[in-house]
C-alpha cells in the first residue's frame, strides 16, 4: 500500500511537516510505502501556480513535463493521503489550495475516488483555527470522492476531525498522541479487503 503525506506549509521542515512525518513513520514501520510531498515545491517550476482554467475540460497542459505531473502520477497509485496545512486565517494555506486547484484532471479521471484521506493542521495557538482548516481540507477530499477519516481508533476513542497541533508541534504531546492514533486508523482502513 502507498500512503502519501502532502505538506501544504511553505516551510518544508516545519511544524506541519513534523506531524505528517510522525504519522508516516508509524505507517512505514508496518511495511507500507510512504511519500512526503511539499506542495509548494511541486508548484515552483510552473509558469503560474494558480489554476486559470486554461482548458475546459482540464488537459494538464500547464504541468506537462513538470514536477507536478510526476506527483499526480504517484497520487493515482496511492491508497491513502494525509493532507496537512498550517492554519492561515482559519483555513488552509494558499500553497495547499493552489496544489489542489491544479488537480482538475485527476478529478475528471476520478483518480482519487474511494481513496482514504486524513487531515492535520498546526496553529500558533491551541484554538487557532485548526478544526476549520481541517474542515476545508475535508472539502477538497469530498469533491474528489475520497473517504475521510478522523483521528479515532476503537481502542482509544472515536476521535475528531483530524490531528490539531499547536506550534512548536514537536512539543505538543497531545498532537503527537493523536498522530499515533490517526496512524493506527489509517492502517486499519487500508488493510480492509478491497472489493
MDTraj code that builds the backbone (N, CA, C; nanometers):
import mdtraj as md
import numpy as np

residues = "UNK UNK UNK UNK UNK UNK UNK UNK UNK UNK UNK UNK UNK UNK UNK UNK UNK UNK UNK UNK UNK UNK UNK UNK UNK UNK UNK UNK UNK UNK UNK UNK UNK UNK UNK UNK UNK UNK UNK UNK UNK UNK UNK UNK UNK UNK UNK UNK UNK UNK UNK UNK UNK UNK UNK UNK UNK UNK UNK UNK UNK UNK UNK UNK UNK UNK UNK UNK UNK UNK UNK UNK UNK UNK UNK UNK UNK UNK UNK UNK UNK UNK UNK UNK UNK UNK UNK UNK UNK UNK UNK UNK UNK UNK UNK UNK UNK UNK UNK UNK UNK UNK UNK UNK UNK UNK UNK UNK UNK UNK UNK UNK UNK UNK UNK UNK UNK UNK UNK UNK UNK UNK UNK UNK UNK UNK UNK UNK UNK UNK UNK UNK UNK UNK UNK UNK UNK UNK UNK UNK UNK UNK UNK UNK UNK UNK UNK UNK UNK UNK UNK UNK UNK UNK UNK UNK UNK UNK UNK UNK UNK UNK UNK UNK UNK UNK UNK UNK UNK UNK UNK UNK UNK UNK UNK UNK UNK UNK UNK UNK UNK UNK UNK UNK UNK UNK UNK UNK UNK UNK UNK UNK UNK UNK UNK".split()
xyz = np.array([
    [0.0838, -0.1188, 0.0000],
    [0.0000, 0.0000, 0.0000],
    [0.0885, 0.1254, 0.0000],
    [0.0401, 0.2301, -0.0623],
    [0.1124, 0.3569, -0.0694],
    [0.0341, 0.4634, 0.0053],
    [0.1022, 0.5316, 0.0966],
    [0.0425, 0.6420, 0.1719],
    [0.1249, 0.7667, 0.1445],
    [0.0571, 0.8724, 0.1023],
    [0.1235, 0.9994, 0.0710],
    [0.0865, 1.1057, 0.1723],
    [0.1865, 1.1743, 0.2229],
    [0.1658, 1.2937, 0.3034],
    [0.1916, 1.4143, 0.2156],
    [0.1000, 1.5073, 0.2122],
    [0.1169, 1.6291, 0.1331],
    [0.1172, 1.7475, 0.2274],
    [0.2319, 1.8115, 0.2359],
    [0.2534, 1.9231, 0.3270],
    [0.2199, 2.0540, 0.2565],
    [0.1177, 2.1225, 0.3047],
    [0.0766, 2.2495, 0.2465],
    [0.1450, 2.3704, 0.3071],
    [0.2410, 2.3484, 0.3957],
    [0.3116, 2.4602, 0.4577],
    [0.4235, 2.5095, 0.3668],
    [0.4492, 2.6412, 0.3655],
    [0.5643, 2.6912, 0.2901],
    [0.6971, 2.6493, 0.3546],
    [0.6925, 2.6039, 0.4799],
    [0.8128, 2.5567, 0.5497],
    [0.8181, 2.4046, 0.5372],
    [0.9031, 2.3557, 0.4489],
    [0.9030, 2.2117, 0.4215],
    [0.9539, 2.1283, 0.5386],
    [1.0199, 2.1891, 0.6346],
    [1.0688, 2.1167, 0.7521],
    [1.0094, 2.1712, 0.8814],
    [0.8920, 2.2304, 0.8731],
    [0.8322, 2.2969, 0.9883],
    [0.7375, 2.2104, 1.0680],
    [0.6456, 2.2749, 1.1364],
    [0.5537, 2.2097, 1.2292],
    [0.4568, 2.1130, 1.1618],
    [0.4024, 2.1530, 1.0476],
    [0.3099, 2.0650, 0.9757],
    [0.3826, 1.9419, 0.9252],
    [0.5003, 1.9629, 0.8710],
    [0.5822, 1.8521, 0.8221],
    [0.6140, 1.7534, 0.9345],
    [0.6415, 1.8047, 1.0540],
    [0.6719, 1.7191, 1.1688],
    [0.5551, 1.6247, 1.1984],
    [0.4338, 1.6784, 1.2018],
    [0.3160, 1.5954, 1.2324],
    [0.2937, 1.4917, 1.1221],
    [0.3040, 1.5327, 0.9970],
    [0.2878, 1.4374, 0.8864],
    [0.3914, 1.3258, 0.8991],
    [0.5154, 1.3626, 0.9271],
    [0.6214, 1.2615, 0.9403],
    [0.5968, 1.1653, 1.0556],
    [0.5407, 1.2150, 1.1656],
    [0.5085, 1.1265, 1.2783],
    [0.4137, 1.0157, 1.2342],
    [0.3161, 1.0521, 1.1554],
    [0.2175, 0.9541, 1.1071],
    [0.2817, 0.8601, 1.0051],
    [0.3558, 0.9176, 0.9099],
    [0.4171, 0.8351, 0.8060],
    [0.5175, 0.7353, 0.8623],
    [0.5915, 0.7749, 0.9658],
    [0.6890, 0.6823, 1.0267],
    [0.6207, 0.5577, 1.0797],
    [0.5075, 0.5768, 1.1446],
    [0.4342, 0.4626, 1.2014],
    [0.3783, 0.3728, 1.0912],
    [0.3323, 0.4322, 0.9841],
    [0.2788, 0.3546, 0.8723],
    [0.3910, 0.2794, 0.8009],
    [0.5032, 0.3460, 0.7803],
    [0.6179, 0.2821, 0.7154],
    [0.6696, 0.1650, 0.7984],
    [0.6647, 0.1773, 0.9313],
    [0.7104, 0.0699, 1.0201],
    [0.6277, -0.0572, 1.0033],
    [0.5088, -0.0436, 0.9447],
    [0.4233, -0.1601, 0.9189],
    [0.4410, -0.2131, 0.7761],
    [0.5450, -0.1676, 0.7086],
    [0.5794, -0.2210, 0.5772],
    [0.5163, -0.1532, 0.4579],
    [0.4510, -0.0405, 0.4796],
    [0.3867, 0.0293, 0.3680],
    [0.4812, 0.1338, 0.3093],
    [0.4639, 0.1596, 0.1812],
    [0.5428, 0.2595, 0.1109],
    [0.4862, 0.3978, 0.1423],
    [0.5725, 0.4922, 0.1785],
    [0.5258, 0.6268, 0.2127],
    [0.6035, 0.7319, 0.1337],
    [0.5357, 0.8425, 0.1086],
    [0.5962, 0.9571, 0.0411],
    [0.5533, 1.0829, 0.1142],
    [0.6464, 1.1771, 0.1269],
    [0.6173, 1.3064, 0.1877],
    [0.6452, 1.4127, 0.0808],
    [0.5403, 1.4765, 0.0347],
    [0.5483, 1.5754, -0.0730],
    [0.5261, 1.7147, -0.0150],
    [0.6057, 1.8113, -0.0612],
    [0.5849, 1.9501, -0.0219],
    [0.5122, 2.0206, -0.1367],
    [0.3899, 2.0637, -0.1111],
    [0.3057, 2.1211, -0.2167],
    [0.3742, 2.2380, -0.2877],
    [0.4366, 2.3261, -0.2108],
    [0.4982, 2.4436, -0.2725],
    [0.6072, 2.4049, -0.3712],
    [0.6886, 2.3056, -0.3379],
    [0.7962, 2.2629, -0.4282],
    [0.7423, 2.2095, -0.5604],
    [0.6259, 2.1468, -0.5564],
    [0.5704, 2.0911, -0.6800],
    [0.5170, 2.1998, -0.7729],
    [0.4963, 2.3183, -0.7185],
    [0.4426, 2.4290, -0.7986],
    [0.5514, 2.5231, -0.8495],
    [0.6744, 2.5091, -0.7985],
    [0.7808, 2.6057, -0.8261],
    [0.8215, 2.6175, -0.9717],
    [0.8129, 2.5099, -1.0492],
    [0.8588, 2.5183, -1.1881],
    [0.7462, 2.5450, -1.2883],
    [0.6281, 2.5775, -1.2361],
    [0.5164, 2.6095, -1.3248],
    [0.5198, 2.7555, -1.3673],
    [0.4644, 2.7834, -1.4837],
    [0.4535, 2.9222, -1.5288],
    [0.3704, 3.0031, -1.4289],
    [0.2607, 2.9421, -1.3813],
    [0.1760, 3.0040, -1.2791],
    [0.1318, 2.8955, -1.1820],
    [0.1453, 2.9214, -1.0501],
    [0.0993, 2.8214, -0.9541],
    [-0.0531, 2.8169, -0.9418],
    [-0.1196, 2.9158, -1.0003],
    [-0.2645, 2.9257, -0.9888],
    [-0.3325, 2.8596, -1.1076],
    [-0.4428, 2.7901, -1.0817],
    [-0.5226, 2.7354, -1.1899],
    [-0.5984, 2.8503, -1.2552],
    [-0.5827, 2.8614, -1.3859],
    [-0.6533, 2.9662, -1.4602],
    [-0.7622, 2.9068, -1.5491],
    [-0.7901, 2.7775, -1.5332],
    [-0.8892, 2.7070, -1.6154],
    [-0.8626, 2.7336, -1.7629],
    [-0.7344, 2.7174, -1.8010],
    [-0.6925, 2.7498, -1.9380],
    [-0.7567, 2.6578, -2.0413],
    [-0.7946, 2.5362, -1.9988],
    [-0.8686, 2.4471, -2.0869],
    [-0.9835, 2.3870, -2.0069],
    [-1.0925, 2.3614, -2.0746],
    [-1.2075, 2.3011, -2.0076],
    [-1.2681, 2.1973, -2.1014],
    [-1.2582, 2.0693, -2.0731],
    [-1.2039, 2.0140, -1.9501],
    [-1.0523, 2.0290, -1.9424],
    [-1.0000, 2.0140, -1.8219],
    [-0.8573, 2.0316, -1.7975],
    [-0.7777, 1.9229, -1.8698],
    [-0.6738, 1.9649, -1.9387],
    [-0.5862, 1.8717, -2.0093],
    [-0.4524, 1.8533, -1.9390],
    [-0.4255, 1.9343, -1.8383],
    [-0.2979, 1.9264, -1.7674],
    [-0.1824, 1.9872, -1.8436],
    [-0.2128, 2.0677, -1.9439],
    [-0.1079, 2.1283, -2.0264],
    [-0.0143, 2.2170, -1.9438],
    [-0.0661, 2.2783, -1.8385],
    [0.0152, 2.3720, -1.7586],
    [0.1220, 2.3015, -1.6760],
    [0.1067, 2.1710, -1.6518],
    [0.2074, 2.0997, -1.5720],
    [0.2735, 1.9843, -1.6469],
    [0.2518, 1.9787, -1.7776],
    [0.3139, 1.8728, -1.8575],
    [0.4668, 1.8811, -1.8451],
    [0.5303, 1.7668, -1.8193],
    [0.6763, 1.7560, -1.8026],
    [0.7299, 1.8391, -1.6856],
    [0.6477, 1.8637, -1.5868],
    [0.6878, 1.9383, -1.4673],
    [0.6797, 1.8461, -1.3460],
    [0.7321, 1.8925, -1.2325],
    [0.7294, 1.8134, -1.1083],
    [0.5871, 1.7704, -1.0727],
    [0.4934, 1.8604, -1.0922],
    [0.3543, 1.8329, -1.0550],
    [0.2995, 1.7111, -1.1303],
    [0.3395, 1.6945, -1.2544],
    [0.2945, 1.5803, -1.3334],
    [0.3393, 1.4494, -1.2689],
    [0.4644, 1.4438, -1.2224],
    [0.5156, 1.3233, -1.1560],
    [0.4411, 1.2960, -1.0251],
    [0.4123, 1.4031, -0.9511],
    [0.3392, 1.3876, -0.8247],
    [0.1978, 1.3360, -0.8512],
    [0.1327, 1.3879, -0.9531],
    [-0.0022, 1.3413, -0.9860],
    [-0.0027, 1.1943, -1.0265],
    [0.1000, 1.1493, -1.0970],
    [0.1092, 1.0068, -1.1325],
    [0.1227, 0.9217, -1.0068],
    [0.2002, 0.9692, -0.9112],
    [0.2148, 0.8976, -0.7846],
    [0.0829, 0.8980, -0.7070],
    [0.0115, 1.0095, -0.7107],
    [-0.1171, 1.0179, -0.6414],
    [-0.2166, 0.9155, -0.6964],
    [-0.2106, 0.8897, -0.8258],
    [-0.3002, 0.7909, -0.8862],
    [-0.2760, 0.6515, -0.8283],
    [-0.1513, 0.6235, -0.7903],
    [-0.1146, 0.4920, -0.7376],
    [-0.1379, 0.4805, -0.5868],
    [-0.1460, 0.5945, -0.5185],
    [-0.1574, 0.5948, -0.3720],
    [-0.2912, 0.5396, -0.3259],
    [-0.2903, 0.4809, -0.2059],
    [-0.4114, 0.4272, -0.1443],
    [-0.4697, 0.5217, -0.0406],
    [-0.3835, 0.6033, 0.0208],
    [-0.4282, 0.6930, 0.1276],
    [-0.3445, 0.8200, 0.1280],
    [-0.4048, 0.9261, 0.1808],
    [-0.3404, 1.0568, 0.1848],
    [-0.3545, 1.1194, 0.3227],
    [-0.2497, 1.1896, 0.3633],
    [-0.2541, 1.2747, 0.4817],
    [-0.2261, 1.4154, 0.4303],
    [-0.3259, 1.5005, 0.4332],
    [-0.3085, 1.6381, 0.3873],
    [-0.2888, 1.7271, 0.5080],
    [-0.1855, 1.8101, 0.5043],
    [-0.1561, 1.8967, 0.6174],
    [-0.1374, 2.0409, 0.5772],
    [-0.1759, 2.1294, 0.6678],
    [-0.1603, 2.2726, 0.6440],
    [-0.1492, 2.3456, 0.7765],
    [-0.0747, 2.4558, 0.7777],
    [-0.0895, 2.5464, 0.8915],
    [-0.2240, 2.6155, 0.8796],
    [-0.2715, 2.6714, 0.9881],
    [-0.3961, 2.7470, 0.9840],
    [-0.3638, 2.8919, 0.9506],
    [-0.4096, 2.9365, 0.8355],
    [-0.3928, 3.0755, 0.7942],
    [-0.5312, 3.1390, 0.7917],
    [-0.5585, 3.2262, 0.8858],
    [-0.6880, 3.2930, 0.8961],
    [-0.8015, 3.1911, 0.9013],
    [-0.7777, 3.0801, 0.9724],
    [-0.8811, 2.9798, 0.9934],
    [-0.9063, 2.8875, 0.8760],
    [-0.8152, 2.8864, 0.7797],
    [-0.8303, 2.7946, 0.6666],
    [-0.6932, 2.7494, 0.6187],
    [-0.6906, 2.6732, 0.5101],
    [-0.5649, 2.6162, 0.4617],
    [-0.4761, 2.7214, 0.3975],
    [-0.3504, 2.6851, 0.3827],
    [-0.2534, 2.7738, 0.3178],
    [-0.2859, 2.7887, 0.1698],
    [-0.2394, 2.8976, 0.1130],
    [-0.2540, 2.9187, -0.0306],
    [-0.1824, 2.8111, -0.1103],
    [-0.0707, 2.7621, -0.0571],
    [0.0063, 2.6593, -0.1267],
    [-0.0760, 2.5318, -0.1455],
    [-0.1440, 2.4875, -0.0388],
    [-0.2240, 2.3656, -0.0497],
    [-0.3439, 2.3881, -0.1415],
    [-0.4052, 2.5035, -0.1321],
    [-0.5201, 2.5351, -0.2180],
    [-0.4777, 2.5381, -0.3645],
    [-0.3652, 2.6043, -0.3944],
    [-0.3174, 2.6083, -0.5331],
    [-0.2854, 2.4689, -0.5846],
    [-0.2233, 2.3868, -0.5000],
    [-0.1909, 2.2494, -0.5377],
    [-0.3180, 2.1748, -0.5775],
    [-0.4208, 2.1837, -0.4944],
    [-0.5438, 2.1093, -0.5234],
    [-0.6254, 2.1721, -0.6351],
    [-0.6135, 2.3013, -0.6560],
    [-0.6815, 2.3619, -0.7711],
    [-0.6282, 2.3032, -0.9019],
    [-0.5036, 2.2590, -0.9005],
    [-0.4423, 2.2006, -1.0202],
    [-0.4850, 2.0558, -1.0437],
    [-0.5629, 1.9963, -0.9521],
    [-0.5990, 1.8542, -0.9648],
    [-0.7267, 1.8315, -1.0459],
    [-0.7646, 1.9267, -1.1269],
    [-0.8887, 1.9129, -1.2048],
    [-0.8865, 1.7901, -1.2960],
    [-0.7703, 1.7598, -1.3544],
    [-0.7608, 1.6413, -1.4402],
    [-0.7787, 1.5148, -1.3580],
    [-0.7166, 1.5102, -1.2386],
    [-0.7334, 1.3934, -1.1517],
    [-0.8809, 1.3732, -1.1183],
    [-0.9501, 1.4835, -1.0947],
    [-1.0927, 1.4728, -1.0621],
    [-1.1720, 1.4212, -1.1808],
    [-1.1443, 1.4707, -1.2991],
    [-1.2188, 1.4250, -1.4167],
    [-1.1915, 1.2774, -1.4455],
    [-1.0732, 1.2295, -1.4069],
    [-1.0387, 1.0878, -1.4236],
    [-1.0886, 1.0023, -1.3066],
    [-1.1440, 1.0685, -1.2038],
    [-1.1852, 1.0006, -1.0797],
    [-1.0680, 0.9238, -1.0179],
    [-0.9497, 0.9818, -1.0309],
    [-0.8264, 0.9156, -0.9882],
    [-0.8156, 0.9007, -0.8361],
    [-0.8830, 0.9862, -0.7598],
    [-0.8762, 0.9773, -0.6138],
    [-1.0038, 0.9206, -0.5527],
    [-1.0960, 0.8811, -0.6379],
    [-1.2241, 0.8284, -0.5927],
    [-1.2035, 0.7048, -0.5050],
    [-1.2706, 0.7023, -0.3890],
    [-1.2650, 0.5928, -0.2919],
    [-1.1285, 0.5749, -0.2254],
    [-1.0406, 0.6716, -0.2404],
    [-0.9141, 0.6653, -0.1676],
    [-0.9346, 0.7254, -0.0296],
    [-0.8481, 0.6894, 0.0609],
    [-0.8592, 0.7303, 0.2000],
    [-0.7921, 0.8651, 0.2216],
    [-0.8553, 0.9526, 0.2988],
    [-0.7969, 1.0830, 0.3271],
    [-0.8094, 1.1219, 0.4725],
    [-0.7017, 1.1786, 0.5257],
    [-0.6991, 1.2301, 0.6626],
    [-0.6318, 1.3667, 0.6592],
    [-0.6593, 1.4474, 0.7616],
    [-0.6061, 1.5831, 0.7629],
    [-0.5401, 1.6169, 0.8959],
    [-0.4387, 1.7031, 0.8864],
    [-0.3717, 1.7556, 1.0055],
    [-0.3532, 1.9054, 0.9879],
    [-0.3496, 1.9750, 1.1009],
    [-0.3309, 2.1203, 1.0956],
    [-0.2551, 2.1662, 1.2184],
    [-0.1702, 2.2670, 1.1994],
    [-0.0952, 2.3273, 1.3096],
    [-0.1284, 2.4760, 1.3146],
    [-0.1571, 2.5237, 1.4351],
    [-0.1843, 2.6654, 1.4559],
    [-0.0880, 2.7253, 1.5562],
    [-0.0844, 2.8562, 1.5604],
    [0.0051, 2.9259, 1.6526],
    [-0.0454, 2.9199, 1.7964],
    [-0.1741, 2.8950, 1.8145],
    [-0.2300, 2.8832, 1.9485],
    [-0.3146, 2.7563, 1.9557],
    [-0.3522, 2.7166, 2.0746],
    [-0.4293, 2.5933, 2.0925],
    [-0.5607, 2.5977, 2.0143],
    [-0.6253, 2.7107, 2.0111],
    [-0.7504, 2.7254, 1.9359],
    [-0.7273, 2.8281, 1.8256],
    [-0.6440, 2.7901, 1.7306],
    [-0.6016, 2.8822, 1.6260],
    [-0.6589, 2.8532, 1.4891],
    [-0.7784, 2.7968, 1.4846],
    [-0.8425, 2.7702, 1.3561],
    [-0.8118, 2.6339, 1.2973],
    [-0.7556, 2.5435, 1.3793],
    [-0.7190, 2.4122, 1.3271],
    [-0.8393, 2.3335, 1.2737],
    [-0.9483, 2.3299, 1.3480],
    [-1.0621, 2.2487, 1.3023],
    [-1.1297, 2.3077, 1.1791],
    [-1.1375, 2.4389, 1.1684],
    [-1.1970, 2.4966, 1.0473],
    [-1.1057, 2.4727, 0.9273],
    [-0.9754, 2.4730, 0.9501],
    [-0.8810, 2.4423, 0.8428],
    [-0.8977, 2.2979, 0.7983],
    [-0.9082, 2.2064, 0.8941],
    [-0.9260, 2.0653, 0.8606],
    [-1.0573, 2.0442, 0.7848],
    [-1.1616, 2.1141, 0.8238],
    [-1.2894, 2.1000, 0.7518],
    [-1.2762, 2.1493, 0.6070],
    [-1.1966, 2.2530, 0.5854],
    [-1.1728, 2.2999, 0.4483],
    [-1.0952, 2.1952, 0.3690],
    [-0.9998, 2.1289, 0.4337],
    [-0.9262, 2.0204, 0.3682],
    [-1.0200, 1.9039, 0.3381],
    [-1.1119, 1.8752, 0.4301],
    [-1.2115, 1.7701, 0.4042],
    [-1.2915, 1.8015, 0.2773],
    [-1.3236, 1.9282, 0.2557],
    [-1.3972, 1.9668, 0.1354],
    [-1.3215, 1.9267, 0.0092],
    [-1.1894, 1.9477, 0.0085],
    [-1.1086, 1.9077, -0.1075],
    [-1.1247, 1.7583, -0.1347],
    [-1.1196, 1.6811, -0.0245],
    [-1.1267, 1.5364, -0.0383],
    [-1.2663, 1.4907, -0.0818],
    [-1.3694, 1.5528, -0.0266],
    [-1.5058, 1.5160, -0.0642],
    [-1.5324, 1.5393, -0.2126],
    [-1.4818, 1.6487, -0.2657],
    [-1.5037, 1.6811, -0.4061],
    [-1.4349, 1.5791, -0.4977],
    [-1.3318, 1.5129, -0.4458],
    [-1.2650, 1.4065, -0.5215],
    [-1.3287, 1.2696, -0.4971],
    [-1.4287, 1.2624, -0.4100],
    [-1.4942, 1.1342, -0.3832],
    [-1.4157, 1.0440, -0.2898],
    [-1.3329, 1.1042, -0.2061],
    [-1.2493, 1.0258, -0.1148],
    [-1.3263, 0.9900, 0.0125],
    [-1.2803, 0.8856, 0.0800],
    [-1.3286, 0.8515, 0.2134],
    [-1.2479, 0.9327, 0.3141],
    [-1.3165, 0.9991, 0.4057],
    [-1.2481, 1.0811, 0.5061],
    [-1.2503, 1.0095, 0.6395],
    [-1.1357, 1.0071, 0.7053],
    [-1.1296, 0.9528, 0.8404],
    [-1.0723, 1.0585, 0.9347],
    [-1.1090, 1.0475, 1.0612],
    [-1.0557, 1.1357, 1.1644],
    [-0.9491, 1.0645, 1.2450],
    [-0.9181, 1.1210, 1.3597],
    [-0.8094, 1.0686, 1.4426],
    [-0.8611, 0.9802, 1.5558],
    [-0.9531, 0.8899, 1.5246],
    [-1.0061, 0.7976, 1.6241],
    [-0.9703, 0.6542, 1.5920],
    [-0.9700, 0.5716, 1.6958],
    [-0.9409, 0.4290, 1.6801],
    [-1.0153, 0.3551, 1.7896],
    [-1.0646, 0.2370, 1.7604],
    [-1.1547, 0.1645, 1.8504],
    [-1.1002, 0.1480, 1.9917],
    [-0.9724, 0.1232, 2.0079],
    [-0.9176, 0.1041, 2.1426],
    [-0.8819, 0.2358, 2.2106],
    [-0.9004, 0.3470, 2.1416],
    [-0.8716, 0.4786, 2.2006],
    [-1.0015, 0.5556, 2.2216],
    [-1.0503, 0.6202, 2.1178],
    [-1.1771, 0.6921, 2.1213],
    [-1.2220, 0.7126, 1.9776],
    [-1.3366, 0.7717, 1.9592],
    [-1.3874, 0.7906, 1.8225],
    [-1.3149, 0.9008, 1.7470],
    [-1.2446, 0.9869, 1.8185],
    [-1.1655, 1.0897, 1.7533],
    [-1.2427, 1.2152, 1.7190],
    [-1.1763, 1.3002, 1.6413],
    [-1.2331, 1.4267, 1.5970],
    [-1.2055, 1.4439, 1.4487],
    [-1.1925, 1.5657, 1.4031],
    [-1.1745, 1.5935, 1.2604],
    [-1.0416, 1.5429, 1.2065],
    [-0.9383, 1.5520, 1.2865],
    [-0.8029, 1.5147, 1.2456],
    [-0.7071, 1.5612, 1.3538],
    [-0.5790, 1.5557, 1.3245],
    [-0.4800, 1.5966, 1.4246],
    [-0.4676, 1.7487, 1.4250],
    [-0.4988, 1.8079, 1.5391],
    [-0.4851, 1.9528, 1.5598],
    [-0.3665, 1.9761, 1.6519],
    [-0.2678, 2.0483, 1.6038],
    [-0.1462, 2.0726, 1.6822],
    [-0.1255, 2.2216, 1.7037],
    [-0.0477, 2.2499, 1.8080],
    [-0.0047, 2.3870, 1.8362],
    [0.1457, 2.3918, 1.8198],
    [0.1938, 2.4941, 1.7518],
    [0.3384, 2.5024, 1.7350],
    [0.4057, 2.5476, 1.8640],
    [0.5265, 2.5004, 1.8916],
    [0.6041, 2.4035, 1.8149],
    [0.5470, 2.2627, 1.8306],
    [0.5175, 2.2000, 1.7183],
    [0.4460, 2.0722, 1.7206],
    [0.5255, 1.9598, 1.7850],
    [0.6584, 1.9675, 1.7809],
    [0.7379, 1.8614, 1.8446],
    [0.7273, 1.8633, 1.9969],
    [0.6699, 1.9711, 2.0511],
    [0.6479, 1.9802, 2.1956],
    [0.5015, 1.9578, 2.2333],
    [0.4162, 1.9387, 2.1342],
    [0.2741, 1.9197, 2.1596],
    [0.2465, 1.7706, 2.1805],
    [0.2551, 1.7273, 2.3056],
    [0.2393, 1.5858, 2.3405],
    [0.1021, 1.5332, 2.2983],
    [-0.0017, 1.6144, 2.3152],
    [-0.1370, 1.5728, 2.2759],
    [-0.1435, 1.5455, 2.1259],
    [-0.0867, 1.6347, 2.0447],
    [-0.0903, 1.6173, 1.8985],
    [-0.0096, 1.4946, 1.8560],
    [0.1012, 1.4694, 1.9229],
    [0.1820, 1.3510, 1.8905],
    [0.1025, 1.2243, 1.9218],
    [0.0300, 1.2246, 2.0329],
    [-0.0553, 1.1101, 2.0668],
    [-0.1646, 1.0919, 1.9614],
    [-0.2286, 1.2024, 1.9191],
    [-0.3336, 1.1935, 1.8177],
    [-0.2762, 1.1457, 1.6835],
    [-0.1516, 1.1814, 1.6546],
    [-0.0853, 1.1347, 1.5326],
    [-0.0715, 0.9833, 1.5336],
    [-0.0365, 0.9295, 1.6493],
    [-0.0247, 0.7843, 1.6650],
    [-0.1600, 0.7164, 1.6428],
    [-0.2642, 0.7749, 1.6992],
    [-0.3989, 0.7186, 1.6834],
    [-0.4424, 0.7255, 1.5366],
    [-0.4165, 0.8380, 1.4712],
    [-0.4531, 0.8511, 1.3300],
    [-0.3776, 0.7492, 1.2447],
    [-0.2512, 0.7263, 1.2744],
    [-0.1741, 0.6255, 1.2006],
    [-0.2380, 0.4877, 1.2157],
    [-0.2810, 0.4531, 1.3367],
    [-0.3468, 0.3237, 1.3575],
    [-0.4755, 0.3145, 1.2763],
    [-0.5497, 0.4236, 1.2711],
    [-0.6754, 0.4248, 1.1964],
    [-0.6505, 0.4089, 1.0460],
    [-0.5497, 0.4789, 0.9952],
    [-0.5155, 0.4653, 0.8534],
    [-0.4769, 0.3212, 0.8234],
    [-0.3932, 0.2629, 0.9077],
    [-0.3508, 0.1239, 0.8881],
    [-0.4708, 0.0292, 0.8893],
    [-0.5637, 0.0536, 0.9804],
    [-0.6833, -0.0299, 0.9868],
    [-0.7624, -0.0189, 0.8567],
    [-0.7829, 0.1017, 0.8090],
    [-0.8663, 0.1230, 0.6905],
    [-0.7998, 0.0754, 0.5616],
    [-0.6691, 0.0941, 0.5458],
    [-0.6065, 0.0499, 0.4209],
    [-0.5888, -0.1012, 0.4176],
    [-0.6035, -0.1657, 0.5327],
    [-0.5923, -0.3115, 0.5350],
    [-0.7272, -0.3808, 0.5196],
    [-0.8374, -0.3026, 0.5106],
    [-0.9669, -0.3635, 0.4833],
    [-0.9616, -0.4317, 0.3469],
    [-1.0283, -0.5448, 0.3323],
    [-1.0300, -0.6085, 0.1997],
    [-1.0942, -0.5156, 0.0971],
    [-1.0321, -0.5043, -0.0192],
    [-1.0844, -0.4213, -0.1293],
    [-1.1821, -0.5040, -0.2115],
    [-1.2877, -0.4399, -0.2598],
    [-1.3857, -0.5087, -0.3451],
    [-1.3389, -0.5116, -0.4878],
])
top = md.Topology()
chain = top.add_chain()
for i, resn in enumerate(residues, 1):
    res = top.add_residue(resn, chain, resSeq=i)
    for name in ("N", "CA", "C"):
        top.add_atom(name, md.element.get_by_symbol(name[0]), res)
traj = md.Trajectory(xyz[None], top)
